[in-house]
C-alpha cells in the first residue's frame, strides 16, 4: 500500500475540488513510492513549502503522515491494518465488519484506499468498512488495479463496479473516475459511464493501468442490495425472451469461414489478427470516445 505520483496528484486534485483531509484514515499505512524529482516537481507545481520529514535509517520506508499534515492540511492521519508490521494506528482485518465498539465508523473526512482492497478477499465487507468509516459529507478515494496487473492481488477492478456502487440512490455521489497508465505520469484518462453510453466500456491494452475513484458520501446508506451490472439491470434483464428465429442459409462470412477452416488457415489468421491488435494496443493512448485524456499538470497547477 502506498502513494505514488498518480495518487499524490489525485489527492491534490481532490483538494482543489473541496475535499477535506482534516481527519484522514488510510487503509493500510501508506508508504511513499515517489522519486525525489517527482516530489520536487509536484511541490513546485502546487507552490508548496519543502516537506519536512523525520529522520529515518537508510533504506527505511517513508510514510504519508508528514505529506498529509504539511501539504494537505490534515490534523490527524491515521491508518488501519490487519498486522502491526508497519505500526498502523488501528489493527483490524478488513475481511470482517467493524466491531460494535469500534471508534472508527463515521469519523473521517477522507478515507484512502490506495492499493489495499485488491488484497482483501471479502471485498464487499471491506468496501462497506471503508464507506462506513467516512462521515456524511466526507470522501472516499480509491486507487486500485484495473488492467494488466493479474497476480498483484486477488482482484483487478472494472469501472463498472464503482459506477454502480457510487450512485445517489445508494447514498453516494461519484465525483470522478479515471484510468492512469502507470508509465505515463503526465496524463489520466477520464472513463465514460457505461450506463450513460448504454454499452460496455472495455479496455484491452499493453500497459499496467490502475483506476482512481473519488466519491462523496451523501448520507448513511443503510443496508444495500448488491449492485447489478448496468446493461443487465437497465436493459437486458427487462427484455422478454425472443422467439427462436428460423434457420437461414449460411451467408458469405459463414461460407468463407468454413472454407478457410477446411484448409487449416483459421488458427494462423486468428493469431495474425491478435498480434496486430496487440501492436495497436501498445501505445499510451486509450481509445476515444470511451476515454478522454486529461493533462494532469494543467489540472493541478496552482
C-alpha positions in Angstrom: 0.0 0.0 0.0 1.4 3.4 -0.9 1.2 6.8 -2.6 2.9 7.1 -5.9 2.8 10.3 -8.1 -0.6 9.4 -9.6 -2.1 9.0 -6.1 -0.4 12.3 -4.9 -1.9 14.1 -7.9 -5.3 12.6 -7.1 -5.0 13.9 -3.6 -4.2 17.4 -4.9 -7.0 17.4 -7.4 -9.5 16.3 -4.8 -8.3 19.1 -2.5 -9.0 21.6 -5.3 -12.5 20.1 -5.5 -13.0 20.9 -1.9 -12.1 17.6 -0.2 -11.1 18.0 3.4 -8.3 15.9 4.8 -8.8 17.2 8.4 -9.1 13.7 9.7 -7.9 11.1 7.3 -7.9 7.3 7.5 -5.7 5.2 5.2 -6.5 1.6 4.6 -3.0 0.3 5.3 -0.3 2.7 6.4 0.7 4.4 3.3 4.4 4.5 2.3 5.6 7.0 -0.3 6.7 5.5 -3.6 7.7 8.8 -5.2 11.0 9.7 -6.6 12.7 12.8 -5.2 12.5 14.6 -8.5 8.7 13.8 -8.8 8.1 15.1 -5.3 10.0 18.3 -6.1 8.1 18.8 -9.4 4.9 18.4 -7.5 5.9 20.8 -4.8 6.8 23.5 -7.4 3.7 22.9 -9.4 1.5 23.4 -6.3 3.5 26.2 -4.7 4.1 24.2 -1.6 6.8 24.6 1.1 9.6 22.0 1.4 8.4 18.8 3.0 10.0 18.2 6.4 10.2 14.5 7.3 11.5 12.8 10.5 15.0 11.2 10.2 14.9 7.6 9.3 17.6 4.8 8.8 18.9 4.3 5.3 16.5 2.2 3.3 13.7 2.6 5.8 10.3 3.4 4.2 8.9 6.9 4.1 5.3 7.2 5.3 2.5 9.5 4.4 1.8 11.4 7.7 4.1 14.4 7.0 2.8 14.8 3.5 -0.9 14.7 4.7 -0.4 17.2 7.5 2.0 19.7 5.8 0.7 19.7 2.3 -2.9 18.7 2.6 -4.0 20.2 5.9 -4.7 17.1 7.8 -4.8 17.4 11.6 -4.6 13.7 12.0 -3.5 11.0 9.5 -4.5 7.5 10.9 -4.2 4.1 9.3 -5.7 0.6 9.8 -4.1 -2.7 9.0 -4.6 -6.4 9.9 -1.0 -6.6 11.0 1.2 -4.4 13.2 4.3 -4.7 11.0 4.0 -1.1 9.7 2.8 0.3 13.0 -0.7 1.3 11.8 -2.8 3.4 14.1 -5.5 0.7 14.4 -5.5 -3.1 14.0 -8.4 -4.7 12.1 -8.8 -7.4 9.5 -10.9 -5.7 6.7 -12.4 -9.1 5.8 -14.5 -8.6 9.0 -17.1 -5.8 9.7 -16.1 -3.2 12.2 -16.9 -4.5 15.7 -19.8 -2.8 17.5 -17.5 -0.9 19.9 -15.1 0.4 17.1 -14.5 4.1 17.3 -13.8 4.4 13.6 -17.2 4.4 11.7 -18.4 7.9 10.7 -15.3 9.7 12.0 -13.2 10.6 8.9 -13.3 13.4 6.4 -11.4 11.3 3.9 -10.7 7.6 3.6 -7.9 6.5 1.3 -7.9 3.0 -0.3 -4.6 3.2 -2.2 -3.7 -0.3 -3.2 -5.4 -2.2 -0.4 -8.8 -3.7 -1.3 -7.4 -5.8 -4.1 -5.6 -7.7 -1.3 -8.7 -8.4 0.8 -10.6 -11.5 -0.1 -14.0 -10.4 1.1 -14.3 -7.2 -1.0 -17.9 -6.4 -0.2 -17.2 -6.4 3.6 -14.0 -4.4 3.1 -15.8 -1.8 0.9 -18.6 -1.4 3.5 -15.9 -0.8 6.2 -14.3 1.9 4.0 -17.6 3.7 3.4 -18.7 3.3 7.0 -15.5 4.9 8.3 -16.3 8.0 6.1 -18.5 10.7 7.7 -21.5 12.0 5.8 -20.2 14.8 3.6 -16.7 13.2 3.5 -15.0 11.5 0.7 -13.6 8.1 -0.3 -10.6 7.8 -2.6 -9.6 4.6 -4.3 -6.5 3.7 -6.5 -6.8 0.1 -7.5 -5.5 -2.3 -10.2 -7.6 -2.2 -13.4 -5.6 -3.9 -16.2 -2.5 -6.0 -16.8 -1.8 -6.4 -13.1 -3.0 -10.0 -12.8 -1.3 -11.7 -9.8 -0.7 -8.4 -7.9 -3.6 -9.2 -5.6 -6.8 -11.2 -5.5 -8.6 -8.8 -7.9 -8.4 -6.3 -10.7 -11.4 -3.9 -10.8 -13.7 -2.7 -13.5 -15.0 0.9 -13.6 -18.5 -0.7 -14.0 -18.3 -1.7 -10.3 -17.7 1.8 -9.0 -20.1 3.5 -11.4 -22.7 1.2 -9.8 -21.6 1.4 -6.2 -21.4 5.2 -6.0 -24.9 6.3 -7.1 -27.1 8.8 -5.3 -29.8 6.2 -4.6 -27.1 4.2 -2.8 -26.0 7.3 -0.7 -23.0 8.5 -2.7 -22.0 10.9 -5.4 -19.3 9.8 -7.9 -17.1 12.9 -8.5 -14.6 11.4 -10.8 -13.3 8.1 -12.2 -10.0 7.9 -14.2 -7.6 5.4 -15.5 -3.9 6.0 -15.0 -1.3 4.3 -17.2 1.5 3.5 -14.8 4.2 4.6 -17.2 2.7 7.9 -18.2 2.7 10.2 -15.1 1.6 13.3 -17.1 -1.9 12.1 -18.1 -5.0 10.4 -16.9 -8.0 9.1 -18.8 -11.5 10.0 -17.7 -13.7 6.9 -18.2 -17.1 7.2 -19.7 -20.0 5.8 -17.7 -21.4 2.7 -19.4 -24.9 3.5 -18.1 -24.9 6.7 -20.0 -23.4 5.2 -23.2 -25.8 2.2 -22.8 -23.0 -0.2 -23.7 -20.0 -1.7 -22.1 -16.8 0.3 -21.8 -13.9 -2.2 -22.2 -10.1 -1.9 -22.3 -7.5 -4.2 -23.9 -4.0 -2.6 -23.9 -0.4 -3.5 -23.3 0.3 -1.4 -20.1 -0.3 -1.6 -16.4 -3.3 0.5 -15.7 -5.0 1.4 -12.4 -8.2 3.1 -11.6 -8.7 6.2 -9.4 -12.0 7.0 -7.9 -13.3 10.0 -6.0 -16.8 9.7 -4.3 -18.6 11.8 -1.7 -20.9 10.2 0.9 -24.3 11.9 0.8 -26.0 10.0 3.6 -25.7 6.8 5.6 -26.9 4.2 3.1 -28.1 1.6 5.5 -28.5 -2.0 4.1 -27.9 -2.0 0.4 -28.7 -4.7 -2.2 -25.8 -5.8 -4.3 -25.4 -3.8 -7.5 -26.2 -5.3 -10.8 -24.2 -4.6 -14.0 -25.9 -1.7 -15.7 -26.5 -3.3 -19.1 -28.3 -6.2 -17.4 -30.2 -4.1 -14.8 -31.3 -1.4 -17.2 -31.8 -3.3 -20.5 -31.1 -6.9 -21.0 -33.0 -8.2 -17.9 -36.0 -6.1 -18.9 -36.4 -7.8 -22.3 -38.7 -10.8 -22.8 -37.1 -13.9 -24.4 -37.3 -13.6 -28.2 -38.9 -16.3 -30.2 -36.4 -18.6 -31.9 -35.5 -17.2 -35.3 -36.0 -19.7 -38.2 -32.8 -21.2 -39.5 -31.4 -19.4 -42.6 -28.9 -20.3 -45.3 -25.3 -19.5 -44.3 -24.1 -16.1 -45.5 -20.9 -15.2 -47.3 -19.0 -14.8 -44.0 -20.0 -18.3 -42.7 -19.1 -19.9 -46.1 -15.7 -18.2 -46.1 -15.1 -19.2 -42.5 -15.9 -22.8 -43.4 -13.7 -22.8 -46.5 -10.7 -21.4 -44.5 -11.3 -23.9 -41.7 -11.2 -26.8 -44.1 -7.8 -25.6 -45.4 -6.4 -25.2 -41.9 -6.0 -21.4 -42.1 -8.3 -20.2 -39.4 -5.9 -20.5 -36.5 -2.9 -18.8 -38.3 -5.2 -16.0 -39.4 -6.6 -15.6 -35.9 -3.0 -15.5 -34.5 -2.1 -12.8 -37.0 -5.2 -10.8 -36.1 -4.4 -10.9 -32.4 -0.8 -10.0 -33.0 -1.9 -6.9 -34.9 -4.4 -6.0 -32.2 -1.6 -6.3 -29.6 0.6 -3.9 -31.6 -2.2 -1.5 -31.9 -2.8 -1.6 -28.1 0.9 -0.9 -27.2 0.6 2.9 -27.4 -0.1 5.1 -24.4 -3.4 6.4 -25.6 -6.7 4.8 -24.7 -9.5 4.7 -27.3 -11.9 7.5 -27.7 -14.8 8.2 -27.0 -14.8 5.8 -24.0 -11.6 7.5 -22.6 -10.8 11.2 -22.6 -7.2 12.3 -21.9 -6.6 14.7 -19.0 -3.4 16.8 -18.7 -2.7 16.2 -15.0 -0.2 19.1 -14.6 -2.7 21.5 -16.1 -5.4 20.1 -13.8 -3.5 20.6 -10.5 -1.2 23.5 -11.3 -1.6 26.4 -8.8 
